[in-house]
Amino acid sequence: MRARFRDRRDAGRRLGERLLGLAREAPIVIGLPRGGVVVADEVASALGAPLDIWVSRKLGAPMQPELGLGAIAEGGALVLDRDLIASLGLNEGEIEAIATREAAEVGRRVRRFREGGPAPRLAGQTVIVVDDGVATGGTARAALRGIRAQRPRRTVLAVPVVAAPTLGALEEEADSVVYLDAPADLWAIGAWYDSFDQVPDDEVVRILRRRAGAVPRPSKGGSREVAIPAAGATLEGTLSIPAGARGIVLFAHGSGSGRFSPRNRFVADTLRRQGLGTLLFDLLSADEERAEGADGELRFDIGLLAERLGAATSWLVRSGASRELPLGYFGSSTGAAAALVAAAAGPDRVAAIVSRGGRVDLAEDALSRVRAPTLLIVGSLDEEVLALNREAVAVMTAPVEIQIVHGASHLFAESGALERVARLAADWFAARFLEAAPREPPSAPAA
């Protein structure tokens, strides 16, 4: 077994990272109830996309309901395994009776999950269909057929794990299939998860209610899409400032990533819940990303990335959005080096820095010029980066600490690891922002 997921949310975060390249197509994410909706929730979060459902049901054989004769989806799309049906000696009337019964259940679930609301508009859109795994593929194929009847621009089936022998049939129904693993002997999807509990209807409804109207994100907390001018480029970002914010954290992502990074978004969500503002933005423009390809040099140009982070900081201050709040940098991988270099170039503007698995060695001479209190978070299994961070501590003159997350590797994909990163970062920024916040002058003594 080459991959194992802690649970559906872990699988969804990993799948969302694989799909980040589709974020620019403004897709809609469709979860297949019930378990697929939990995975799809994480994918939608990663891509900043709306979430809806498409209901599909297996047609179980008489006296053997676990044996799938095919599937039916909302809209009436039907997939049948004719060879299996013939081998069981079933006639058309029997198949029609089974399909009618399951179509009624499809309708019931559609009404239950959408609570009487309309089906999503899919015409002309990029549609990402998500399930928690595909074995024989009947329900996924039926759903894809129903969705294709709505004339989307593009359909993508995305799953954490899929049986390799099923891929051919799926690729006939979708424009592309994205997966994290495709074993030849997938005998049970649940075997690929440490936790694979049944998802109740109420959980699906709760997820859809929470997601309703969430994209674009509501402006209630001061969240908005922004365009940041930088030398020779315009950078896209999302600025979120909750009411009563105690400071704002700018995120500098690692190479090959961007503002839709599920890991940085997870940390940002935690910071906002602690009353901190966040600015997630792309260090490269859309045109630069297209020109770069997979191995471009710009994403490893620490000087350029630091300049972009400095430009975003200046824009934030000029725009008045920061309201003189303390500012901090959260850098990941190569983005951590950019954060340190930018902080050294503008030492009076940055109140705190947090690095997650940072290549801080790439900051080179800037390390000794950083003044902001700095927290270096490294996984214990990320031995090379841990050694580089320890070497950096020896040359830094700013207050600096290393926090080692035991059992975590470079991407902090292990159970509880990213949650630990988020808590450490939130505590660090909250404490340093409190220290940096302007104090009210003492009151004059009463006459």
Secondary structure, DSSP 8 states (H G I E B T S, - for coil): ----BSSHHHHHHHHHHHTGGGGGG--EEEE-TTHHHHHHHHHHHHHT--EEE--EEEEEETTEEEEEEEEEETTS-EEE-HHHHHHTT--HHHHHHHHHHHHHHHHHHHHHHHTT------TTSEEEEE-S-BSS-HHHHHHHHHHHTT--SEEEEEEEEB-GGGHHHHHHHSSEEEEEE--TT---GGGGBS------HHHHHHHHHHHTT-SS--GGGT-EEEEEEETTEEEEEEEE--TT---EEEEE--TT--TT-HHHHHHHHHHHHTT-EEEEE-SS-HHHHHHH-TT-SGGG-HHHHHHHHHHHHHHHHHHTTTTT--EEEEEETHHHHHHHHHHHHSTTT--EEEEES--GGGGGGGGGG--S-EEEEEETT-HHHHHHHHHHHHH--S-EEEEEETT--TT--STTHHHHHHHHHHHHHHHHHHHHS----------
